[in-house]
Amino acid sequence: MFIPTRQLRAWGAALLAAVAALLVLQLIAEPMVNRSVPVWMAVEPGPPLVYADGYEQGPPGPPLRAAAAILIEANTGTVLYAHNEHERRPMASTTKIMTALMALETTPLEQLVTVSPQAVRVTGSDAGLRPGQRLTMFELLHALMLPSGNDAANVVAEHVAGSQAAFAQFMTERARELGAVRTRFANAHGLDDPSHYSTAHDLALLSMVAMRLPTFSQVVRTPHFQAQSISASWRNTNRLLWSFEGIEGVKTGTTGGAGYCLVAAASRDGMRLISVVLGSPDRWNDSVRLLEYGFDQFHLITLAAHGEVLAEARVPGGMGTLQAVVDGDFRVVVRDEEINDLQVRVWLERLRAPVRAGETVGALDIMGADGRLIRSVPLLAKETVPRWTVHGALWRWFQELWSSRTGR
């Protein structure tokens, strides 16, 4: 059948006009989809700590004198060593890790805070604060964490929650939201109380979360601090700041019930370790032994970077190619002698369109030399793969045509 050229051109123009109209409707509709943005988001629990592969069969670790201890790699939450890590114990001034975390989550750093007469009526270590003084929360955090000021802890508690009891309850609830389920706070400073306790495991978990906050990390690694709002200067009680390579903090603690305690963090070659020793007559050397053990025996390796496409596949009934990625960087901690024995397996599920962006489509498995599974992480669809439709096919054709014409 003969169709005049003029008629073909008219049909082509009509088709282009229809596709253009669809494009306009798409551009109008897309912004409307994203206008609803939630104001409040539920608190997510902290990442669980996982034990290193072959932990039970590996070397026993360094000799320690601590009643309870743990060593973790903070980027991955991997436990490299543990001794009585779930034993409930007094925690002394390591309590102030949580006190500082609460302050950072609730109060602007530049906000002025007033010292009350009640806040300075406390025994133990202090920052020399006096009733009526006003200092910024940033300065107060240094008074809390460097000289381990119990008076500063009370000031934080009163400012954030109105009372010591309310703040302690607030701390306990927040700690449990973060995964520290064997921890209970009775005060903000850490003085002994039968209802005030934690574990080496929980303190490592809370420290891992706190160290991800830039201001917290900055404060706990500071050797000396000079306040500006008041006439005061403070020196950090953590001796490792002057002696251990890569040290980053975090907090000492000492009471009659808890004994000598120390939470320490250090980084080398991209690997951050956090050690906790509780009830140790030799906390400095115990901490050094733990940290050196971790750096000597283990290595952090990145197996997949954020956004890196690990697999591609055609989806039956779909338009376009599925690209599979991991959520964030995927890193694992292995013993140095096992690095060359790792095996990586990528697999995809049987899928049919549509596949939505962020949907689980498979997994990335890490296996040891003997084929045992060390760790598995979900693979997610990088972009949506829609179901094939005439409308969709025309839309994709128009996008490709537009890109070829505009170079975009």
N, C-alpha and C positions, 0 to 999 in steps of 0.2 A: 504494500500500500504506500502510495506517495504522500508524504506530509510536507507541505510548503515550508521553506526555511523560515519565513516570517512567523508561522505557527510554532515551530520549534523554539524560536527565540522568545516568543510570548510565554510558552510553558516554562522555559528556563528562568525567565524573570519572575514568574509567579512562584516557582519553587524557592528561588533565592529570597523573595519577599517573605515567604512563609517561614523559612529558617531564620531570617533576620528577626521576625516577630517573636519566634521562640526564644531567640537570644535575649531580646529585650525583657521578655517575661521572666527569663531565668535570672537576669541581673537584678530585676526588681524583687524577685522572691527571695534570693539568697540572703540579703541583709536582714530580712524579716525573721529568718530562721534563728539568727544569732543574737537577737535583741534580748532574749530572756537569759540574763546572767544571774546565777544564784549569789545572794549577798552573804549567806552563811554556809560553811562547809563543815561536815562532821570531822571530828578529830580522828586521824588514822593512828592505829597502834604502831609502836616502834618496831623496826625489823627484828625478827627473832635471831638470836645467836645460834650458829650452826657449828658443829665440831668439825675440825679438819679431817679430810679423808685419811683413814688408817690411824686415827688418833689413839685408839686403844692398843694398836700393835706397834706404834712408833716408840722412839726413845722416851725414857721416863721424864725428861726435862731436868732443869737445874735443881740442885739441892736448896731448899728454902727452910727458913725458920718460922714463917708465918703460919698462923692457925688456919687461915683460908686465903686463897689466892686465885687469880685468873689472868690470862694473857689473851688478848684478842687483836685481830687485824680489823681496824675500824672502817675501812672502805667496803668490806664485804661482810662484816660481822662474824668472822670465822674465829672460833676458839682454838688457840694453839696450845694452851696448857691450862689445866684447872686442878685445884685441890680444895675439897670442901667448898666448892663454889656456891652451893645452894644452902649452906649452913647459915641460919639466922644469927646475926651478931650485932652488937652496938657498932655504930659507924663514926662516932666522934664528929669532927669538923668536915669530913668528906660530905656531910649533910649539906654544906654550903654550895656544893655543885648544883643541887636542886633549887636551893634558895636563889642563886644567881639566875638559873634558867627561868624561874618564875618571874623574876624582876624583868628580865629581858623580854619575856613574852607579853608583859602587861603594861610596861611603863616606858615612855620616851626617854632616851638617854639624857636629854637636856632639861628634863623636868626637875624643878627644885624640890627637895625633900627636907622636912624639918625634923630635927632630933628631939624626941620627947623626953621628959624626966624618967618615965617608966622604962624606956628603951635602954638606958645606960645602967640600970640597976640589974646587973648580971655579973656572974663570976666568970673566971677563966680568961682566955686571951681577949684583948680588946684593941680597938683602933684609936682610943683616946678621944672619942667623940664627947661633946658637952651639950647639955640641954639648951635648946634655942638655936643651935647652929643650923644653917641651911646650906646644903650642898647638892650638886646635881646627882642624878641616878648614876651617871657614868663614874663620878668620883666615889659614890657610895659603893659601887661594885668593887673598886680597888680597895676600899677600906674593909670590905667583906672578905675578899679572896687573898690579898697579899699578907696582911698581918693576922688574918683569920679572926676578924673582929666579931665577937659575939654581940657587942653593942650594935654594930652595923647590921647584923642579921635581924635583930629586933626592930630596927628602924625600917628595914625592907618589909618585914612582916606587917607592921602597923600601917605602912603606907599602902601596901597592895591590898590587904584584906581587912584592915581595921582592928584586928586583934591577933595575938599569938595563936590562939586556938583555931580561929577561922583559917589562918594561913596554913597551919599544919594540916588541917583537913584538905585544904586546897592542894597542897603539895602531894599528899597521899593519892588523891583522886587523879591528879595529872600524871604522877609516876605510873599508876596502873594503866592509864590510857597509853602510855609509852611502852608498856610491856613489863614494867618492874612490879610484878604481882606479889612478890614476897617482901615488900618494903612497906613500912609504916612510919610516919613522922609524928612526933609529939611536940616538936619545936623547930625553929628555923636555924639554930646554931649548932646543935649536936651534942649538948651536954647530956649525960647519962639519964635515961628514963626507961622503965620497964616496957613502955609502949613505943619505944623509939628504936627501930632496928632495920637492917637491910641484909643483903648478901653480896659477896664479891661479884657474882653474876649480874645482879641488878645494878650495882654501882658502875660496872663496866658498860652496861647498856645505856644508862642515863648519861654517862660521860661521853659515850659515842655520839649521842644526840646533841648534847651541849657543845661539843667541839665542832660541830657543823655550823654553829653560829659564829660569824666572824668576830663580833665584839667579845663574846665569851673567850674565844681562842686568843684574842689579843690581850685581854686582861690577865689570864692565867699564865701567860708567858712573860709578863712584865716583871723585871727584877726589882725596880724601884719606881715609885710614883709620887709626884708632888702635886697636891691639890691646889686649886686656884681659888675656890670659893671660901675656903677656910685655911687657916695656917696649920697645915699638917702634911707629913710625908710618911710613906710606908714602904717597908722592905718585905719582899716575898719570903715566906718560910720554907719554900721548896729549894733545898740545897742543890738539887740536880740541875737547876738553871745555870749554875756556874761550872758544872763539871761533866755533863753528859752530852755527847754529840747528838744533835738533832732534837733535843728536849723541847717540848711545847707546853709544859704545865703538868698536872693540873691542881691537886690539892692534898695538903697534909691533914692529919687529924690525930689528936691525942686526948684520951680521958682515962680515968682509972678503970672503967669497965671495958673500954674498947682496946686499951693498949695503944701501941704505936701503929698508925695506919698511913697509907699513902696510895693515892691514885696518880699515876704518871702516864704521860703521853709523849711519844717521840716519833719523828718521821725521817726516813732515809730512802732514797731512790723511789719515791712515790708511794711507799708503804708506810701507813700510820699504825703504830702499835699503841695499845692502851693496856697498862698493867694495874692490877689492884692487889694490894697486900693488906690484910687485916690482922691485928693482934700479933705483930711481928716485933721481936726485940732487936731486929736488924733491918728495918724497913728500907734504908737507903741501898744497902748491898743486895737485899732480896729483889728490889725493883730493878737494879742494874743487871743482875743475873737474868731476870726474866726478859728484859728488853733485848739484851745481847743474844740470848738464846733465840728469840724470835727473828732477829735480823740475820743471825748466822745460819739458821736451819731452814728458813722459809723464803719463798719468792712470790711476789704478786705479778700475775701476768694478765694482760688484756686479750681476750679471745674474740671480742666483737665490740666495735665502737657504736655509739648512739647514731641511729640512722643508717648504718651500713647495711646494704642489701645482702642477705645471706643466701637467699634462694629466690628463684623466679619460676613461674609456671602459668600455663594457660588454664583457665577455669571453665569447665563445661557450662555452656549456656550464658557465658559472660562476655563482656566487651573489655578488651585490654588485658594486660598481663599482671598477675598477682606478684607483688614484691613483699618478701617476708623480712622483718627486722626484729631486733630485740628492743625492749623498753629500757633505754639508758645504756651505759657501758656495761658489758658483761665481763667481770673479772673474777678470777679464782686464785686462791692461795694454795701453793703446793710446796712440798719439800724440794730443796734444790736438786737432789739426785733423781727426782721423778719427772722433771720438766720434759725431757726428751721422750718419755714413755706415754705422754698424754695422747689420747685419740679423740677426735671430734666427729660427731655424726649429726647431720642435719636431715630432718624428715618432715614431710608435709602430710596433713590429713587429706582424705578424699573430700573434695569440696564441690559445691555447686553454687552458681551465682543466685542471688547477690552475696558478695562478701563485703562486710563493712570495715572501714578503717578502724584499727585497734582490736579487731576480732582475732582470737587465737586460731592459728592455722597450722600449727606444728610445734616442733621443739628443737632446741639445740642441746645435744647430750655430750657431756664430757666423761670419758671413760679412762680407766687406768690400763696398764699394760696387760693385765689379765682379763680385760673386758668388763670389769665391774663398773657400774654406774657411779660416778663421783658426784655429779650434779647435773640437773636438767633445768633449762629455763625456757619459758614459752616463746614461740615466734608469733609475731603479730602482723596483720596486714598493714602495710605502710599507707595504702590508699584504698578507697572503696573500688571494688570491681562490680559494676552494676549488671543487672540482667539484660540480655540483648533484647531490644525492642526497635521497631521502626523509628520511633521518635528519638531514641537514644542514638541509633546509628546515624540519623541525619544530624543530630547535635554534634556528635564526634566528628563527622565529615566536615561540618561547618567550622568547628574549632581548628581542625588541621588545615583547612583552606585559609582561614584567617591567619594562622601562624605562618603559613608559607608566604602569604602576601605581605605581612607586616614584619616578618623576621623575629617575632616574639615566641 
